[in-house]
Amino acid sequence: MTLLWQAVHVGTAVLGVAYLVFPARVHAFGFEFLRRSPSEESGESGESAAPVWLYRGIGALLVFIGATGLV
């Protein structure tokens, strides 16, 4: 069972690193409710930085959970 938990924590840390390194790709692939509607984007050029920082925060949390589980 210990080996299984270590694999889960390693997977969590790897997922967190993916969220930290590629937040825009995760946002483009992620849940629809986290994206902005086209009517909200009409006034802005480009993509908002808020979802990218949200995904980076989630990634940091996942890396922390994975690292603390391995210690």
Secondary structure, DSSP 8 states (H G I E B T S, - for coil): -HHHHHHHHHHHHHHHHHHHH-HHHHHHHS-GGGS--HHHHTTSSS--SHHHHHHHHHHHHHHHHHHHHH-
